[in-house]
Amino acid sequence: MGSQDEYTDGTGRRALLGAAMFGAGGAVLGLSGTARAAGAGSAGHGGGLKSLPVPTVIGHRGASGYRPEHTFGSYQLALDLGADIVEAGDLVPTRDGHLVCRHEPEIGGTTNVADHPEFAGRRTTKVLDGVSTTGWFTEDFTLAELKTLRAIERIPANRPHNTLYNGRWSIPTFEEVLKWQDEQTRKRGKQVWIYPETKHPTYFRGLGLGLEERVAKLLHKHGKDKRNSPVILQSFEPTSIQRLNELVDNPLVVLLSAANTRPWDFVETGDPRTVADLITPKGLREIAGYAQGIGPTLDLVITKKADGSLDKETTLVADAHKVGLILHPYTMRNENPFLPAEYRRGPDADAYGDAFGAFKRYFATGIDGVFTDNADTGVLARADFVNG
């Protein structure tokens, strides 16, 4: 990218402008979803976000529709199934300050820690972002102790087939992921992208285990803290992204939960704003001052009726694109309970619904990509959408 594709924001950090960032997308030109996606699958040149196909298929915690999440088995399969980016991983710290990949610091539901009698005394109740949570927490274990555990399926009722792989993989560290990324890039002859998230950063900073500095240190060590580095960083806490904005030059994304919720860092600092405030034109302009994208829940893109079916498309995609932000909403899953009501098929909780129909509907809004537990379904759905 040349200098014409950049400007310096108020913090002195470069931000990306418009079409240069979207590559095949052209969202800032106001093209239709089909026209925007016409270049999908043919990556641009020059690296960085613009090299990614649009809409981008992001393997949510790997290929967690088929393997226990945040394992190398899940990450590897996501690449095999065609994911453009792998969400490796959700980053939480150990007691001795290492970053590991778990969806939450509480690991009772994603590891076999309950089967380890030597750790029975570690089970405890903590208040995590205002919610009383009982279980085993990564910050109470050393890395060596966590490495004695094995990963298990988090939602066995919906994914009984995934339990076949319980116990097969250990908990990855972020440093292991960065090395794996390089190995996979070499083996596949194609740049592998990852999309790590800082989890509960305010909570961990209060414990003396600040996440952002640890993330930045590892990215710097591995030469992956640049504007065009194949590592996108995300967080539900805007102040965590602002902190990362001062430490690294990676693409940054603010995650957005339900409209009536407040980011936990806002709760802690007394900021009264909700997600609804952040997705106004004013709120999005502010985000664009320190981040390159947003990761909204899908319900912020198309609202739902009381019965769980899709209702109205919001202006979020257009409003975000207007200020140069990309959108990577979450999460598309194939199973009935996770689909809008009109795309469910039959009564079984683990049966697949019409996921292709749902993907098509969301792609048509003009989103730049989507997190999915089923990367292969996403890749096929994108091909349908682009060629349809």
Secondary structure by P-SEA (a helix, b strand, c coil): ccccccccccccbbbbbccccccccccccccccccccccccccccccccccccccccccccccccccccccaaaaaaaaaacccccccccccccccccccccccccccccccccccccccccccccccccccccccccccccaaaaaacccccccccccccccccccccccccaaaaaaaaaaaaaaacbbbbbbbbbcaaaaaaaaccccaaaaaaaaaaaccccccccbbbbcccaaaaaaaaaccccbbbbbbcccccccaaaaaacccccccccccaaaaaaaaaccccccccccccbbbccccccccccaaaaaaaaabbbbbcccccccccccccccccccccccccaaaaaaaaaaaacccbbbbccaaaaaaaaaaaaac
